Amino acid sequence: MNKRPTLHPVAEPGIEIQAPAAAPVRKSSKLANVCYDIRGPVMAEARRMEDEGHRLIKLNIGNPALFGFEPPEEIVVDVIRNLRDASGYSDSKGLFAARKAVMHYCQQKRIAGVTIEDIYLGNGVSELIVLAMNALVDSGEEVLVPAPDYPLWTAAVSLSGGKPVHYLCDEQRGWLPNLDDLRSKITPKTRALVIINPNNPTGALYPVEVLQELVEIARTHRLIVYADEIYDKVLYDGATHTSVASLADDLLFVTFNGLSKNYRSCGYRAGWMIISGEKRHAQDYIEGLNILASMRLCSNVPGQCAIQTALGGHQSIDELVASTGRLGRQRDLAWQLVSDLPGVTCAKPRAALYLFPRLDPKVYPIENDQQFILELLREERVLVVQGTGFNWPTTDHFRIVFLPHEGDLRESVRRIGHFLERYRKRFGTG
């Protein structure tokens, strides 16, 4: 049977026919609970202000290159030398030499039983976190994430259809996990425990005793442990870092690390994910990881070329974090300047690149911390990130990056102090 031809209206002379209105194109419902405020609405306002010619002091993103921290020269040279041979795809898990270097690094960190096949290279840790969550979580399943957290973890769980459940860290104990709160959040739907150590945004570094207690909780409840250790060399005051995966072999551990922070190479997007521990009962999950790794073909090959040289070469980060090094000096200065502000307290970070100060609610009764930092940006040209952007449940914190040079740190905290003084006079009760 012949179909009737589609008839299109023909306009009579002098009569204009209105085209049907286009339906709005909406984002996926999977994004309903996904946010990343580090580059969120306030950042958009900052870009607008810069377009108008305003000079901003940016304390919002841990991007060392913007502040004159360069990658080690031998890494740069190695990428250049290998660039001509890096135009093709690599194995979906990454270059053999780079993965072998990561395997040797696992041995240094005392993570046992790791083979080449247990290592996946990615476009930074961020890609691998999303990949790991996509391979694990079914709709409604729960993953324990610290609060405050690096918000990509919460976003990745939500995007995968899961439910992020935040366990609190205790500011009075140097931002160590509140183990009682963590235990109270475990349900039959809980699949995994995320540990961010060293922690972003607080700079906390977990002692072995706390890590052992976290392992025991995971063991009791048969949880997978995901360990984000991207700052494991950015340590102050002679501190040392312990990989949680080195403390047991009867649990499944997934450990993340990369070049971005330790080697000041964020733009190379060179990260890795390590599977260790009890792998025999995780073959189906590992097959899922392999499928997803194959779907994205491979991570960028030029960035992979930096890994072997970085891990095997001189660790220049050690000089930077020393008390006389640039990062060590700036950590001390920023912490002292912020702590001297009226109504502001701050646990001194033992690692990473950030301060997470607290504003006394009696002195600064903040109802909307995003609006608070937006006003700070507009009035003082200083860009920070609000505490709720890191899934902290109250509006009394914000994060500062102490990567800028000392002069800019002094100027930015001076401006923050002026803003706080005005805010205190307008709204404060303390």
C-alpha positions as CSV (number, residue, x, y, z in Angstrom):
1,M,0.0,0.0,0.0
2,N,1.4,3.3,-1.0
3,K,2.1,5.9,1.8
4,R,0.6,9.3,1.4
5,P,3.2,11.9,0.7
6,T,3.9,14.3,3.5
7,L,2.2,17.6,2.8
8,H,4.0,20.8,3.7
9,P,2.0,24.0,4.2
10,V,2.4,26.4,1.3
11,A,2.2,30.0,2.2
12,E,-0.2,32.2,0.3
13,P,1.2,35.4,-1.0
14,G,1.7,37.9,1.8
15,I,1.1,35.3,4.6
16,E,3.9,34.1,6.7
17,I,3.7,30.6,8.2
18,Q,5.2,30.2,11.7
19,A,7.5,27.2,12.1
20,P,6.7,25.0,15.1
21,A,8.6,26.0,18.2
22,A,11.7,23.8,18.8
23,A,11.5,21.6,21.9
24,P,14.1,22.5,24.5
25,V,17.1,20.2,24.6
26,R,17.5,19.0,28.2
27,K,20.5,17.5,29.9
28,S,20.3,13.9,30.9
29,S,18.5,13.1,34.2
30,K,21.7,11.3,35.2
31,L,23.2,14.7,35.9
32,A,20.5,15.7,38.4
33,N,22.8,15.2,41.4
34,V,26.1,15.9,39.7
35,C,28.0,19.1,40.4
36,Y,31.6,20.3,40.4
37,D,31.7,23.7,42.0
38,I,35.5,24.1,41.7
39,R,34.7,25.1,38.1
40,G,31.1,26.1,38.8
41,P,28.9,29.3,38.6
42,V,31.4,31.4,40.6
43,M,34.1,30.5,38.1
44,A,31.9,31.6,35.3
45,E,31.5,35.0,37.0
46,A,35.2,35.2,37.4
47,R,35.7,34.6,33.6
48,R,33.2,37.4,32.9
49,M,35.0,39.8,35.2
50,E,38.3,38.9,33.5
51,D,36.8,39.6,30.1
52,E,35.9,43.1,31.4
53,G,39.6,43.6,32.3
54,H,39.6,42.9,36.1
55,R,42.8,41.2,37.5
56,L,41.8,38.4,39.9
57,I,43.9,36.5,42.4
58,K,42.8,32.9,41.9
59,L,43.0,30.6,44.9
60,N,40.5,28.1,43.6
61,I,42.3,25.5,41.6
62,G,45.3,23.4,42.4
63,N,47.0,23.9,39.0
64,P,50.7,24.4,39.8
65,A,51.7,25.5,36.3
66,L,49.6,28.7,36.6
67,F,51.9,29.8,39.5
68,G,55.3,29.0,38.0
69,F,55.7,25.5,39.3
70,E,57.3,23.6,36.3
71,P,57.6,19.9,35.7
72,P,61.0,18.3,36.0
73,E,63.1,19.0,32.9
74,E,63.8,15.4,32.3
75,I,60.0,14.7,32.0
76,V,59.6,17.4,29.4
77,V,62.6,16.2,27.4
78,D,61.3,12.6,27.4
79,V,57.9,13.6,26.2
80,I,59.5,15.7,23.4
81,R,61.8,12.9,22.3
82,N,59.0,10.3,22.2
83,L,56.4,12.6,20.6
84,R,57.0,11.4,17.0
85,D,56.5,7.7,18.1
86,A,53.4,8.6,20.2
87,S,50.9,9.2,17.4
88,G,49.4,5.8,17.4
89,Y,47.1,4.1,20.0
90,S,48.7,2.2,22.8
91,D,47.4,-0.9,24.5
92,S,44.1,0.0,26.1
93,K,45.7,-0.2,29.6
94,G,48.7,1.8,28.5
95,L,52.3,1.6,27.5
96,F,54.2,-1.4,28.9
97,A,57.2,0.6,30.1
98,A,55.0,3.1,31.9
99,R,53.0,0.4,33.6
100,K,56.2,-1.4,34.6
101,A,57.4,1.8,36.2
102,V,54.1,2.0,38.2
103,M,54.5,-1.7,39.1
104,H,58.0,-0.9,40.6
105,Y,56.4,2.1,42.4
106,C,53.9,-0.3,44.0
107,Q,56.8,-2.4,45.3
108,Q,58.3,0.8,46.8
109,K,54.9,1.5,48.5
110,R,54.7,-2.2,49.7
111,I,51.5,-2.9,47.7
112,A,52.0,-6.6,47.2
113,G,51.0,-8.9,44.3
114,V,50.6,-6.2,41.6
115,T,51.4,-7.3,38.0
116,I,51.5,-5.4,34.8
117,E,47.9,-6.5,34.0
118,D,46.7,-4.9,37.3
119,I,47.6,-1.4,36.2
120,Y,45.5,0.9,34.0
121,L,46.8,4.2,32.7
122,G,44.3,7.0,32.2
123,N,43.8,10.6,31.2
124,G,44.5,11.7,34.7
125,V,43.0,10.1,37.8
126,S,39.7,11.8,37.1
127,E,38.9,9.6,34.1
128,L,39.9,6.5,36.0
129,I,37.6,7.4,39.0
130,V,34.6,7.7,36.7
131,L,35.6,4.5,34.9
132,A,36.0,2.6,38.2
133,M,32.6,3.8,39.4
134,N,30.8,3.0,36.1
135,A,32.1,-0.5,36.3
136,L,31.0,-1.1,39.8
137,V,27.8,0.7,40.8
138,D,24.2,-0.4,40.0
139,S,21.3,1.9,40.5
140,G,20.7,2.7,44.2
141,E,23.9,1.1,45.5
142,E,25.9,3.1,48.0
143,V,29.5,4.2,48.2
144,L,31.0,5.8,51.3
145,V,32.8,9.1,50.5
146,P,34.5,11.4,53.0
147,A,33.1,14.8,53.8
148,P,34.7,17.1,52.9
149,D,35.8,15.3,49.7
150,Y,37.3,15.9,46.3
151,P,33.9,16.5,44.6
152,L,34.6,14.4,41.6
153,W,34.1,11.3,43.8
154,T,30.6,12.3,44.7
155,A,29.8,13.2,41.1
156,A,31.2,10.0,39.7
157,V,29.1,7.8,42.1
158,S,26.0,9.8,41.2
159,L,26.7,9.7,37.4
160,S,27.1,6.0,37.7
161,G,23.6,5.7,39.2
162,G,24.8,5.1,42.7
163,K,24.2,7.0,45.9
164,P,27.2,8.8,47.5
165,V,26.9,8.6,51.3
166,H,29.2,11.0,53.1
167,Y,31.0,10.1,56.4
168,L,32.3,13.0,58.4
169,C,35.9,13.9,59.1
170,D,36.6,15.5,62.4
171,E,38.2,18.9,62.2
172,Q,39.1,18.8,65.9
173,R,41.3,15.8,65.3
174,G,43.1,17.2,62.2
175,W,40.3,16.2,59.8
176,L,40.7,12.4,60.4
177,P,37.7,10.2,59.6
178,N,35.1,10.0,62.3
179,L,34.9,6.2,62.5
180,D,31.7,6.0,64.5
181,D,30.0,8.2,61.9
182,L,31.4,6.0,59.2
183,R,30.1,2.8,60.8
184,S,26.6,4.4,61.3
185,K,26.4,5.1,57.5
186,I,26.9,1.5,56.4
187,T,23.8,-0.3,55.1
188,P,23.1,-3.6,53.1
189,K,23.4,-1.4,50.0
190,T,27.0,-0.2,50.7
191,R,29.5,-1.5,48.2
192,A,32.6,0.5,48.7
193,L,34.6,2.8,50.9
194,V,36.5,5.8,49.4
195,I,39.6,7.0,51.2
196,I,41.3,10.3,50.1
197,N,44.7,10.3,51.7
198,P,46.3,12.8,51.7
199,N,43.1,14.7,51.7
200,N,41.8,17.4,49.4
201,P,40.6,19.9,50.6
202,T,41.8,19.6,54.2
203,G,45.5,18.6,53.8
204,A,45.0,15.8,56.3
205,L,47.4,12.9,56.3
206,Y,46.1,9.7,57.9
207,P,48.3,7.8,60.3
208,V,48.8,4.0,60.0
209,E,46.6,3.4,63.0
210,V,43.6,5.1,61.3
211,L,44.2,3.3,58.0
212,Q,44.2,0.0,59.9
213,E,40.9,0.8,61.5
214,L,39.4,1.7,58.1
215,V,40.7,-1.6,56.7
216,E,39.0,-3.5,59.5
217,I,35.7,-1.7,58.9
218,A,36.0,-2.6,55.2
219,R,36.9,-6.2,56.1
220,T,33.9,-6.6,58.5
221,H,31.4,-5.3,55.9
222,R,33.1,-6.8,52.8
223,L,33.6,-3.4,51.2
224,I,35.9,-2.6,48.2
225,V,38.5,0.1,49.2
226,Y,39.1,2.9,46.7
227,A,42.3,4.9,47.7
228,D,42.9,8.3,46.1
229,E,46.6,9.0,46.8
230,I,47.4,11.7,44.2
231,Y,49.2,13.9,46.8
232,D,51.3,11.1,48.3
233,K,54.6,13.0,47.8
234,V,53.3,16.5,48.7
235,L,54.1,16.1,52.4
236,Y,55.4,18.6,55.0
237,D,57.4,18.5,58.2
238,G,59.1,15.2,57.3
239,A,55.9,13.3,57.2
240,T,55.6,9.9,55.4
241,H,52.7,8.4,53.6
242,T,51.4,4.8,53.8
243,S,49.3,3.3,51.0
244,V,46.3,1.7,52.6
245,A,46.6,-1.2,50.0
246,S,49.9,-2.2,51.7
247,L,48.1,-3.1,54.9
248,A,46.1,-6.1,53.8
249,D,45.8,-8.6,51.0
250,D,42.3,-10.1,51.8
251,L,40.4,-7.1,50.5
252,L,40.0,-5.7,47.0
253,F,41.9,-2.4,46.7
254,V,41.8,0.1,43.9
255,T,44.5,2.8,44.2
256,F,44.8,6.0,42.2
257,N,47.8,8.2,41.6
258,G,49.4,10.2,38.8
259,L,51.8,12.9,37.7
260,S,49.6,16.0,38.1
261,K,50.6,17.1,41.6
262,N,53.8,15.4,42.6
263,Y,55.4,16.2,39.3
264,R,53.5,19.5,38.5
265,S,52.2,18.0,35.2
266,C,48.4,18.5,35.3
267,G,48.1,19.1,31.6
268,Y,49.8,15.8,30.6
269,R,46.8,14.0,32.0
270,A,48.9,11.0,33.1
271,G,47.3,9.0,35.9
272,W,47.1,5.3,36.9
273,M,44.8,2.9,38.7
274,I,46.1,-0.2,40.5
275,I,44.1,-3.3,41.3
276,S,45.5,-5.3,44.3
277,G,44.5,-7.5,47.2
278,E,41.7,-10.1,46.8
279,K,41.4,-10.2,43.0
280,R,40.1,-13.8,42.6
281,H,36.6,-12.9,43.5
282,A,36.6,-9.7,41.5
283,Q,37.1,-11.1,38.0
284,D,33.7,-10.0,36.8
285,Y,34.4,-6.4,38.0
286,I,37.8,-6.5,36.4
287,E,36.2,-7.6,33.2
288,G,34.0,-4.6,33.4
289,L,37.1,-2.3,33.9
290,N,38.7,-3.9,30.8
291,I,35.6,-3.3,28.7
292,L,35.5,0.4,29.7
293,A,39.2,0.8,29.2
294,S,38.9,-0.7,25.7
295,M,36.0,1.6,24.8
296,R,38.0,4.7,25.3
297,L,40.8,3.0,23.2
298,C,43.7,4.3,25.4
299,S,44.8,7.4,27.3
300,N,46.9,10.0,25.6
301,V,50.2,8.4,24.7
302,P,52.5,11.5,24.9
303,G,51.5,11.8,28.6
304,Q,52.2,8.2,29.2
305,C,55.8,8.7,28.0
306,A,56.5,10.9,31.0
307,I,55.6,8.2,33.6
308,Q,58.7,6.1,33.6
309,T,61.1,9.0,33.8
310,A,59.1,10.7,36.5
311,L,58.9,7.7,38.8
312,G,62.5,6.7,38.2
313,G,64.1,10.1,38.3
314,H,65.1,12.7,40.8
315,Q,62.1,13.6,43.1
316,S,62.3,17.4,43.0
317,I,59.1,17.6,45.0
318,D,61.2,16.8,48.1
319,E,63.0,20.1,47.9
320,L,59.7,22.0,47.2
321,V,58.0,20.7,50.4
322,A,61.0,21.2,52.7
323,S,60.7,23.9,55.3
324,T,63.0,26.1,53.1
325,G,61.3,25.1,49.8
326,R,58.7,27.2,48.1
327,L,55.7,25.0,48.9
328,G,56.9,24.6,52.5
329,R,57.3,28.3,53.0
330,Q,54.0,29.1,51.3
331,R,52.1,26.5,53.4
332,D,53.4,28.1,56.6
333,L,52.8,31.7,55.5
334,A,49.3,31.1,54.2
335,W,48.3,29.1,57.3
336,Q,49.6,31.8,59.6
337,L,48.0,34.7,57.7
338,V,44.6,32.9,57.6
339,S,44.8,31.9,61.3
340,D,45.4,35.5,62.3
341,L,42.1,36.6,60.8
342,P,39.4,37.4,63.5
343,G,36.9,34.6,63.9
344,V,38.8,32.2,61.6
345,T,40.5,28.9,62.6
346,C,42.3,26.4,60.4
347,A,43.9,23.0,61.0
348,K,47.4,23.2,59.7
349,P,47.7,20.9,56.6
350,R,50.2,18.1,56.7
351,A,50.0,17.5,53.0
352,A,48.6,18.7,49.6
353,L,48.2,22.3,48.5
354,Y,45.2,23.6,50.4
355,L,43.8,25.2,53.5
356,F,40.3,24.6,54.6
357,P,39.6,27.3,57.2
358,R,36.5,27.6,59.3
359,L,34.5,30.8,59.8
360,D,33.0,31.1,63.3
361,P,29.2,31.1,62.6
362,K,28.7,33.5,65.6
363,V,31.0,36.0,63.9
364,Y,30.0,35.2,60.3
365,P,26.4,34.0,60.1
366,I,26.6,32.7,56.5
367,E,23.4,31.2,55.1
368,N,24.6,30.6,51.5
369,D,28.4,30.1,51.2
370,Q,28.3,30.2,47.4
371,Q,26.8,33.7,47.6
372,F,29.4,34.6,50.2
373,I,32.3,33.7,48.0
374,L,30.6,35.4,45.0
375,E,30.5,38.6,47.0
376,L,34.1,38.2,48.0
377,L,35.0,37.8,44.3
378,R,33.0,40.8,43.2
379,E,34.2,43.1,46.0
380,E,37.8,42.0,46.5
381,R,38.7,40.2,43.2
382,V,39.8,37.1,45.1
383,L,38.5,33.7,43.9
384,V,38.1,30.8,46.4
385,V,35.8,27.8,46.6
386,Q,33.0,27.4,49.2
387,G,33.0,24.5,51.6
388,T,29.7,23.0,50.5
389,G,31.4,22.6,47.1
390,F,33.4,19.8,48.8
391,N,30.2,18.3,50.2
392,W,30.8,19.7,53.7
393,P,27.3,19.9,55.3
394,T,27.5,23.4,56.8
395,T,28.2,26.8,55.3
396,D,31.2,27.7,57.5
397,H,34.3,26.7,55.5
398,F,36.1,27.6,52.3
399,R,39.1,26.3,50.5
400,I,42.3,28.3,49.7
401,V,45.0,27.2,47.3
402,F,48.4,28.3,48.6
403,L,50.2,28.0,45.3
404,P,50.6,31.7,44.4
405,H,53.8,33.5,45.2
406,E,54.2,34.9,48.7
407,G,53.3,38.5,47.6
408,D,50.0,37.4,46.1
409,L,49.2,35.2,49.2
410,R,49.7,38.2,51.5
411,E,47.6,40.5,49.2
412,S,44.8,37.9,48.8
413,V,44.5,37.3,52.6
414,R,44.6,41.0,53.2
415,R,41.7,41.4,50.8
416,I,39.8,38.5,52.4
417,G,40.4,40.2,55.8
418,H,38.9,43.5,54.6
419,F,35.9,41.6,53.2
420,L,35.4,39.7,56.4
421,E,35.6,42.9,58.4
422,R,32.8,44.5,56.4
423,Y,30.8,41.3,56.6
424,R,31.2,41.1,60.3
425,K,30.0,44.7,60.7
426,R,27.0,44.0,58.5
427,F,25.8,40.7,59.8
428,G,28.0,39.4,62.7
429,T,26.9,38.9,66.2
430,G,30.3,38.1,67.7
